[in-house]
Amino acid sequence: MKKMMLLATGFLTILMITGLQSCQSTKSATATKMLRFNFENGKGYDYEMSMNMDQEIMGQPMKMEMTNYYSMDVQGDEGTSKLVTTQFDRMKMKMNVAGIDMDVDSDKKGVSAEKDPMSIMNRVFGAITGRRFTMKVNAEGKVEEVRGLKEMATAMVDSLGLEGADRDEVMETFNKSFNEKDMKGQFERVLYIFPNKVVKVGDTWDRNTDMAGQMAGTYKSTFTVKEIEGDMVTLEEKTKIEGSGSKEIDEMSGNVSGILVVDSRSGLVVNADQDITMRIEKNGQKMTINAKNKVKGKARG
C-alpha cells in the first residue's frame, strides 16, 4: 500500500512540475498591458494540465499520459495578495512500461479486490480529489503561504479507512508531497510568471522557483513578451533546471521551452505549450526524459 501511495504522489509531483477565453483586436507593436496575477474576488477559475511522454528509458519503452483538473476560487484580498481556495477535481493517468499497462482515474467508482494495484491507485487518486486548501498569492504570482494542508491530509487518509501502522505510513507519505514547501513550488511553476508592471513587446524578466521533494532543484525562468493582441499577451518561456539532488535522485538538470497566452485582465493562463527535457542520474545510471506539457485555463461564473 505504501509503495502504491508513493507511486501515485510521485506521478502527481511530476505532473505538477510541470492555461480559454479571448478578446481579439488589431495587433500593435506599440501596445502595452499591465501584467500581474489579478484573479477577480468572488470569481472561479478552472485549469486543465496534461503531460505526455513517449520514449525509451533505460532500454525500456515508456508511454505516459497524465491529466489533472483543478479549480481555484478567490476568497478576497489579504493586504496586496489574493486568498485563493484550490481544489483537485480529477486526476487520470494512462501508462505503459515494458508492456505493463496502467489506467487510473479518480472518477472510477468501482472497486475490485483491495490488494489490486489499480483499485488502490484509484482509491488514492479519488481520496485526493475534492480536498481544498488555501494559497496566499501576490501580484507576481508568488505563493507566499499555503493553509489547510494538515486538515486536507487527515481528511484524505481518513477516507481510505486505514488504521494503525497502515494509517501512519500513508499519512507520512502524503505529508512528504502535500506540505507547504512542495505545494508552493508546484503551483509557482504555473502562477509565478508575472512582472507586476506594464509591458510591451520585447520586454523580458526573470523568475526563479525552488522545487522540493522528489524533483528538488531550482527552475530559473526567463519570460519575454512576443505579442500583444487585445487583452491577450503571448509570452515565451526559457527555463533552466538545476537539480540539487534528493533521496530519489542524485543529480538533475534540464530545460523547459514554451509559449504561454495570458489574459492580462486577470493573469489567467488561457493556453500554454511547453517542451520539457530532463537529465537524471541515480546510482550511476543516467536517463533523459522528454515530455510535452499543456495547460488550459478558463474563468468560471
Buried (B, 14 or more C-beta within 10 A) or exposed (E): BEEBBBBBBBBBBBBBBBBEEEEEEEEEEEBBBBBBBBBBEEBBBBBBBBBBBEBEBEEEEBEBBBBBBBBBBBEEEBEEBBBBBBBBBBBBBBBBEEEEEBBBBBEBEEEEEEEEBBBBBBBBBBBBBBBBBBBBBBBBBBBEEBBBBBEBBEBBBEBBEBEEEBBEBBBEBBBBBBBBEBBBBBBBBBBBBBBBEEBBBEBEBEBEBEBBBBBBBBBBBEBBBBBBBBBBBBBBBBBBBEBEEBEBBBBBBBEBEBBBBBBBBBBBBBBBBBEBBBBBBBEEEEBEBBBBBBBBBBBEE
